[in-house]
Amino acid sequence: MVTHEDVLKIANLAKLSIKEDELDKLTKEMDNILAFADTINTASDEASDFDNINNLSNAFREDVVIPSLDREQILKNAESQQDGYFLVKKRN
């Protein structure tokens, strides 16, 4: 359970100022956050059927080399090029 003192200590460490009328609300919210974190920590990490909800056995394809455009043809409209590569202006 989070106390007012816990919230004030955390606020002090974070160099935050908390108004007295906000303290109850922040304490309750912090307690809810920690309770949610505890709920997540207790969740099972065992394998489940959820990992394969689309029933895919292999979504990958083999890499196949296919012909492409010639390098000179690709670079023929480039504003600037050098040694078969595009030259790009360096940004400051």
PyMOL CGO cylinders between C-alpha atoms (Angstrom):
from pymol import cmd
from pymol.cgo import CYLINDER

trace = [
    CYLINDER, 0.00, 0.00, 0.00, 1.35, 3.39, -1.00, 0.3, 1, 1, 1, 1, 1, 1,
    CYLINDER, 1.35, 3.39, -1.00, 1.29, 6.04, 1.70, 0.3, 1, 1, 1, 1, 1, 1,
    CYLINDER, 1.29, 6.04, 1.70, 1.29, 9.82, 1.57, 0.3, 1, 1, 1, 1, 1, 1,
    CYLINDER, 1.29, 9.82, 1.57, 4.87, 9.74, 2.82, 0.3, 1, 1, 1, 1, 1, 1,
    CYLINDER, 4.87, 9.74, 2.82, 5.88, 7.49, -0.11, 0.3, 1, 1, 1, 1, 1, 1,
    CYLINDER, 5.88, 7.49, -0.11, 4.38, 9.90, -2.63, 0.3, 1, 1, 1, 1, 1, 1,
    CYLINDER, 4.38, 9.90, -2.63, 6.01, 12.89, -0.97, 0.3, 1, 1, 1, 1, 1, 1,
    CYLINDER, 6.01, 12.89, -0.97, 9.38, 11.13, -0.89, 0.3, 1, 1, 1, 1, 1, 1,
    CYLINDER, 9.38, 11.13, -0.89, 9.14, 10.25, -4.60, 0.3, 1, 1, 1, 1, 1, 1,
    CYLINDER, 9.14, 10.25, -4.60, 8.05, 13.79, -5.42, 0.3, 1, 1, 1, 1, 1, 1,
    CYLINDER, 8.05, 13.79, -5.42, 11.01, 15.15, -3.49, 0.3, 1, 1, 1, 1, 1, 1,
    CYLINDER, 11.01, 15.15, -3.49, 13.42, 12.86, -5.33, 0.3, 1, 1, 1, 1, 1, 1,
    CYLINDER, 13.42, 12.86, -5.33, 11.90, 13.96, -8.66, 0.3, 1, 1, 1, 1, 1, 1,
    CYLINDER, 11.90, 13.96, -8.66, 12.03, 17.60, -7.51, 0.3, 1, 1, 1, 1, 1, 1,
    CYLINDER, 12.03, 17.60, -7.51, 8.28, 17.98, -7.92, 0.3, 1, 1, 1, 1, 1, 1,
    CYLINDER, 8.28, 17.98, -7.92, 6.01, 20.00, -5.71, 0.3, 1, 1, 1, 1, 1, 1,
    CYLINDER, 6.01, 20.00, -5.71, 2.68, 18.51, -4.73, 0.3, 1, 1, 1, 1, 1, 1,
    CYLINDER, 2.68, 18.51, -4.73, -0.22, 20.48, -3.37, 0.3, 1, 1, 1, 1, 1, 1,
    CYLINDER, -0.22, 20.48, -3.37, -1.89, 19.13, -0.27, 0.3, 1, 1, 1, 1, 1, 1,
    CYLINDER, -1.89, 19.13, -0.27, -5.23, 18.75, -2.07, 0.3, 1, 1, 1, 1, 1, 1,
    CYLINDER, -5.23, 18.75, -2.07, -3.55, 16.56, -4.77, 0.3, 1, 1, 1, 1, 1, 1,
    CYLINDER, -3.55, 16.56, -4.77, -1.90, 14.19, -2.32, 0.3, 1, 1, 1, 1, 1, 1,
    CYLINDER, -1.90, 14.19, -2.32, -4.88, 11.85, -1.79, 0.3, 1, 1, 1, 1, 1, 1,
    CYLINDER, -4.88, 11.85, -1.79, -5.52, 11.49, -5.52, 0.3, 1, 1, 1, 1, 1, 1,
    CYLINDER, -5.52, 11.49, -5.52, -1.85, 10.87, -6.34, 0.3, 1, 1, 1, 1, 1, 1,
    CYLINDER, -1.85, 10.87, -6.34, -1.53, 8.32, -3.54, 0.3, 1, 1, 1, 1, 1, 1,
    CYLINDER, -1.53, 8.32, -3.54, -4.54, 6.40, -4.85, 0.3, 1, 1, 1, 1, 1, 1,
    CYLINDER, -4.54, 6.40, -4.85, -3.27, 6.56, -8.45, 0.3, 1, 1, 1, 1, 1, 1,
    CYLINDER, -3.27, 6.56, -8.45, 0.21, 5.36, -7.44, 0.3, 1, 1, 1, 1, 1, 1,
    CYLINDER, 0.21, 5.36, -7.44, -1.34, 2.49, -5.51, 0.3, 1, 1, 1, 1, 1, 1,
    CYLINDER, -1.34, 2.49, -5.51, -3.44, 1.54, -8.58, 0.3, 1, 1, 1, 1, 1, 1,
    CYLINDER, -3.44, 1.54, -8.58, -0.35, 1.60, -10.81, 0.3, 1, 1, 1, 1, 1, 1,
    CYLINDER, -0.35, 1.60, -10.81, 1.58, -0.68, -8.46, 0.3, 1, 1, 1, 1, 1, 1,
    CYLINDER, 1.58, -0.68, -8.46, -1.41, -3.02, -8.15, 0.3, 1, 1, 1, 1, 1, 1,
    CYLINDER, -1.41, -3.02, -8.15, -1.57, -3.25, -11.94, 0.3, 1, 1, 1, 1, 1, 1,
    CYLINDER, -1.57, -3.25, -11.94, 2.17, -3.99, -12.10, 0.3, 1, 1, 1, 1, 1, 1,
    CYLINDER, 2.17, -3.99, -12.10, 1.67, -6.78, -9.54, 0.3, 1, 1, 1, 1, 1, 1,
    CYLINDER, 1.67, -6.78, -9.54, -1.13, -8.20, -11.71, 0.3, 1, 1, 1, 1, 1, 1,
    CYLINDER, -1.13, -8.20, -11.71, 1.19, -8.25, -14.72, 0.3, 1, 1, 1, 1, 1, 1,
    CYLINDER, 1.19, -8.25, -14.72, 3.96, -9.89, -12.69, 0.3, 1, 1, 1, 1, 1, 1,
    CYLINDER, 3.96, -9.89, -12.69, 1.65, -12.73, -11.69, 0.3, 1, 1, 1, 1, 1, 1,
    CYLINDER, 1.65, -12.73, -11.69, 0.63, -13.47, -15.31, 0.3, 1, 1, 1, 1, 1, 1,
    CYLINDER, 0.63, -13.47, -15.31, 1.78, -16.80, -16.63, 0.3, 1, 1, 1, 1, 1, 1,
    CYLINDER, 1.78, -16.80, -16.63, 4.67, -16.77, -19.04, 0.3, 1, 1, 1, 1, 1, 1,
    CYLINDER, 4.67, -16.77, -19.04, 4.01, -20.29, -20.26, 0.3, 1, 1, 1, 1, 1, 1,
    CYLINDER, 4.01, -20.29, -20.26, 3.68, -20.82, -24.00, 0.3, 1, 1, 1, 1, 1, 1,
    CYLINDER, 3.68, -20.82, -24.00, 0.15, -20.49, -25.26, 0.3, 1, 1, 1, 1, 1, 1,
    CYLINDER, 0.15, -20.49, -25.26, -1.76, -20.93, -28.50, 0.3, 1, 1, 1, 1, 1, 1,
    CYLINDER, -1.76, -20.93, -28.50, -1.93, -17.15, -28.84, 0.3, 1, 1, 1, 1, 1, 1,
    CYLINDER, -1.93, -17.15, -28.84, 1.50, -17.09, -30.47, 0.3, 1, 1, 1, 1, 1, 1,
    CYLINDER, 1.50, -17.09, -30.47, 0.09, -18.49, -33.71, 0.3, 1, 1, 1, 1, 1, 1,
    CYLINDER, 0.09, -18.49, -33.71, -3.36, -16.95, -34.00, 0.3, 1, 1, 1, 1, 1, 1,
    CYLINDER, -3.36, -16.95, -34.00, -3.24, -16.92, -37.81, 0.3, 1, 1, 1, 1, 1, 1,
    CYLINDER, -3.24, -16.92, -37.81, -2.12, -20.56, -38.11, 0.3, 1, 1, 1, 1, 1, 1,
    CYLINDER, -2.12, -20.56, -38.11, 0.91, -19.62, -40.19, 0.3, 1, 1, 1, 1, 1, 1,
    CYLINDER, 0.91, -19.62, -40.19, 3.49, -22.33, -40.50, 0.3, 1, 1, 1, 1, 1, 1,
    CYLINDER, 3.49, -22.33, -40.50, 6.13, -20.36, -42.41, 0.3, 1, 1, 1, 1, 1, 1,
    CYLINDER, 6.13, -20.36, -42.41, 5.51, -16.75, -43.38, 0.3, 1, 1, 1, 1, 1, 1,
    CYLINDER, 5.51, -16.75, -43.38, 8.93, -16.40, -44.99, 0.3, 1, 1, 1, 1, 1, 1,
    CYLINDER, 8.93, -16.40, -44.99, 9.90, -17.01, -48.57, 0.3, 1, 1, 1, 1, 1, 1,
    CYLINDER, 9.90, -17.01, -48.57, 13.18, -18.18, -49.97, 0.3, 1, 1, 1, 1, 1, 1,
    CYLINDER, 13.18, -18.18, -49.97, 15.58, -15.48, -51.10, 0.3, 1, 1, 1, 1, 1, 1,
    CYLINDER, 15.58, -15.48, -51.10, 15.75, -15.57, -54.87, 0.3, 1, 1, 1, 1, 1, 1,
    CYLINDER, 15.75, -15.57, -54.87, 18.15, -13.46, -56.89, 0.3, 1, 1, 1, 1, 1, 1,
    CYLINDER, 18.15, -13.46, -56.89, 16.34, -11.84, -59.81, 0.3, 1, 1, 1, 1, 1, 1,
    CYLINDER, 16.34, -11.84, -59.81, 17.71, -9.59, -62.53, 0.3, 1, 1, 1, 1, 1, 1,
    CYLINDER, 17.71, -9.59, -62.53, 17.65, -5.89, -61.79, 0.3, 1, 1, 1, 1, 1, 1,
    CYLINDER, 17.65, -5.89, -61.79, 18.29, -2.70, -63.71, 0.3, 1, 1, 1, 1, 1, 1,
    CYLINDER, 18.29, -2.70, -63.71, 21.80, -1.95, -64.86, 0.3, 1, 1, 1, 1, 1, 1,
    CYLINDER, 21.80, -1.95, -64.86, 23.74, 0.39, -62.52, 0.3, 1, 1, 1, 1, 1, 1,
    CYLINDER, 23.74, 0.39, -62.52, 24.54, 2.85, -65.32, 0.3, 1, 1, 1, 1, 1, 1,
    CYLINDER, 24.54, 2.85, -65.32, 20.88, 3.02, -66.28, 0.3, 1, 1, 1, 1, 1, 1,
    CYLINDER, 20.88, 3.02, -66.28, 19.89, 3.78, -62.68, 0.3, 1, 1, 1, 1, 1, 1,
    CYLINDER, 19.89, 3.78, -62.68, 22.54, 6.49, -62.30, 0.3, 1, 1, 1, 1, 1, 1,
    CYLINDER, 22.54, 6.49, -62.30, 22.11, 8.17, -65.69, 0.3, 1, 1, 1, 1, 1, 1,
    CYLINDER, 22.11, 8.17, -65.69, 19.73, 10.86, -64.30, 0.3, 1, 1, 1, 1, 1, 1,
    CYLINDER, 19.73, 10.86, -64.30, 21.56, 11.38, -61.01, 0.3, 1, 1, 1, 1, 1, 1,
    CYLINDER, 21.56, 11.38, -61.01, 22.66, 14.96, -60.36, 0.3, 1, 1, 1, 1, 1, 1,
    CYLINDER, 22.66, 14.96, -60.36, 25.96, 13.75, -58.98, 0.3, 1, 1, 1, 1, 1, 1,
    CYLINDER, 25.96, 13.75, -58.98, 27.58, 10.36, -58.78, 0.3, 1, 1, 1, 1, 1, 1,
    CYLINDER, 27.58, 10.36, -58.78, 30.96, 8.85, -58.12, 0.3, 1, 1, 1, 1, 1, 1,
    CYLINDER, 30.96, 8.85, -58.12, 32.31, 5.33, -58.58, 0.3, 1, 1, 1, 1, 1, 1,
    CYLINDER, 32.31, 5.33, -58.58, 28.84, 3.95, -59.31, 0.3, 1, 1, 1, 1, 1, 1,
    CYLINDER, 28.84, 3.95, -59.31, 27.15, 5.52, -56.28, 0.3, 1, 1, 1, 1, 1, 1,
    CYLINDER, 27.15, 5.52, -56.28, 24.82, 8.46, -55.73, 0.3, 1, 1, 1, 1, 1, 1,
    CYLINDER, 24.82, 8.46, -55.73, 26.51, 11.46, -54.12, 0.3, 1, 1, 1, 1, 1, 1,
    CYLINDER, 26.51, 11.46, -54.12, 24.35, 13.11, -51.51, 0.3, 1, 1, 1, 1, 1, 1,
    CYLINDER, 24.35, 13.11, -51.51, 25.02, 16.48, -49.92, 0.3, 1, 1, 1, 1, 1, 1,
    CYLINDER, 25.02, 16.48, -49.92, 25.92, 16.30, -46.27, 0.3, 1, 1, 1, 1, 1, 1,
    CYLINDER, 25.92, 16.30, -46.27, 23.47, 18.13, -44.02, 0.3, 1, 1, 1, 1, 1, 1,
    CYLINDER, 23.47, 18.13, -44.02, 24.79, 20.24, -41.19, 0.3, 1, 1, 1, 1, 1, 1,
]
cmd.load_cgo(trace, "trace")
